[in-house]
């Protein structure tokens, strides 16, 4: 999820019997902060992942910050978590900043490594 408060919408996509892994890519930062490997943005992503996982139904396998590149963050998660489905939560293109826009452009469109991908678009407004 690149959206910090996505848990309300995500609840409709998670059952009590599901095991989930929540990854929040570090994309909510300025370009210079991204170049400097901004620790504040990483901490913010960690907290958003933990909050999202805490507010979802089902069991949480893990929750944390991920690579800014959404495609890479998904591949990293798949390396240790055998997902049946990937739900990518993004803001509408017109609300995305430079880093977020570049990060979501790298996300797979339909599936990745044979796992189906579904997109949920959530506006900040």
C-alpha positions as CSV (number, residue, x, y, z in Angstrom):
1,X,0.0,0.0,0.0
2,X,1.2,3.5,-0.9
3,X,-1.8,4.9,1.0
4,X,-1.2,5.5,4.7
5,X,-4.8,4.9,5.9
6,X,-6.0,2.1,3.7
7,X,-7.3,-0.3,6.3
8,X,-11.0,0.7,6.1
9,X,-11.1,-0.2,2.4
10,X,-8.8,-3.2,2.7
11,X,-11.1,-4.9,5.3
12,X,-13.5,-5.7,2.4
13,X,-10.7,-7.7,0.8
14,X,-9.5,-9.8,3.8
15,X,-11.3,-12.6,5.5
16,X,-10.8,-13.8,9.1
17,X,-9.2,-17.0,7.8
18,X,-6.7,-15.1,5.7
19,X,-3.0,-14.7,6.5
20,X,-1.7,-11.4,5.2
21,X,1.6,-9.6,4.8
22,X,1.4,-5.9,4.8
23,X,4.2,-3.9,2.9
24,X,4.2,-0.2,2.7
25,X,6.8,1.0,0.1
26,X,8.8,4.1,1.2
27,X,7.3,6.5,-1.4
28,X,5.9,9.3,0.7
29,X,9.0,11.6,0.6
30,X,10.6,14.2,-1.6
31,X,13.1,13.5,-4.3
32,X,16.1,14.7,-2.2
33,X,15.0,12.8,0.8
34,X,14.7,9.7,-1.4
35,X,18.3,10.2,-2.7
36,X,19.4,10.5,0.9
37,X,17.6,7.3,2.0
38,X,15.3,9.2,4.4
39,X,15.0,7.4,7.7
40,X,11.9,9.4,8.7
41,X,10.1,8.2,5.6
42,X,11.1,4.6,6.4
43,X,9.8,4.9,10.0
44,X,6.6,6.4,8.7
45,X,6.1,3.5,6.3
46,X,6.9,1.0,9.2
47,X,4.2,2.6,11.4
48,X,1.7,2.7,8.6
49,X,2.3,-1.0,7.9
50,X,1.9,-2.0,11.5
51,X,-1.3,0.1,11.9
52,X,-2.8,-1.4,8.7
53,X,-2.0,-4.9,9.8
54,X,-3.4,-4.3,13.3
55,X,-6.7,-3.1,11.9
56,X,-7.3,-5.9,9.3
57,X,-9.1,-9.2,9.9
58,X,-7.2,-12.4,9.7
59,X,-3.7,-13.2,10.9
60,X,-0.7,-11.1,10.0
61,X,2.4,-12.9,8.9
62,X,4.5,-9.7,8.9
63,X,4.2,-6.0,8.4
64,X,6.8,-3.5,7.5
65,X,8.4,-1.0,5.1
66,X,9.4,-2.1,1.7
67,X,11.5,-0.9,-1.3
68,X,10.2,2.3,-2.9
69,X,9.9,0.4,-6.2
70,X,6.5,-1.4,-5.8
71,X,7.4,-4.2,-8.1
72,X,10.6,-4.9,-6.2
73,X,8.7,-4.7,-2.8
74,X,6.3,-7.3,-4.1
75,X,9.0,-9.6,-5.3
76,X,10.8,-9.2,-1.9
77,X,7.6,-10.2,-0.1
78,X,7.0,-13.2,-2.4
79,X,10.5,-14.5,-1.6
80,X,9.4,-15.4,1.9
81,X,5.6,-15.4,1.7
82,X,3.7,-17.7,-0.6
83,X,0.8,-15.4,-1.5
84,X,-2.4,-16.5,-3.3
85,X,-3.2,-12.9,-4.3
86,X,-1.6,-9.5,-4.2
87,X,-3.6,-6.5,-3.4
88,X,-1.9,-3.2,-4.4
89,X,-3.4,-0.1,-2.8
90,X,-2.5,3.2,-4.5
91,X,-3.6,6.8,-4.6
92,X,-5.1,8.1,-7.9
93,X,-2.3,9.2,-10.4
94,X,-3.2,12.9,-9.9
95,X,-2.6,12.6,-6.2
96,X,0.8,10.8,-6.4
97,X,4.1,12.7,-6.0
98,X,7.1,12.1,-8.2
99,X,8.6,9.2,-6.2
100,X,5.2,7.5,-5.7
101,X,4.4,7.8,-9.4
102,X,7.7,6.3,-10.4
103,X,7.3,3.6,-7.8
104,X,3.8,2.5,-8.8
105,X,4.8,2.5,-12.5
106,X,7.0,-0.5,-11.7
107,X,4.1,-2.5,-10.3
108,X,2.9,-5.5,-12.2
109,X,-0.3,-5.1,-14.1
110,X,-2.1,-8.5,-13.9
111,X,0.1,-11.0,-12.1
112,X,3.6,-11.5,-10.9
113,X,5.3,-14.9,-10.7
114,X,1.9,-16.5,-11.4
115,X,0.2,-14.7,-8.5
116,X,-2.8,-12.5,-9.5
117,X,-2.6,-8.8,-8.7
118,X,-5.6,-6.6,-7.9
119,X,-5.5,-2.9,-7.6
120,X,-7.5,-0.8,-5.2
121,X,-7.4,3.0,-5.7
122,X,-8.0,5.1,-2.7
123,X,-8.1,8.9,-2.7
124,X,-6.7,10.9,0.2
125,X,-9.7,13.2,0.0
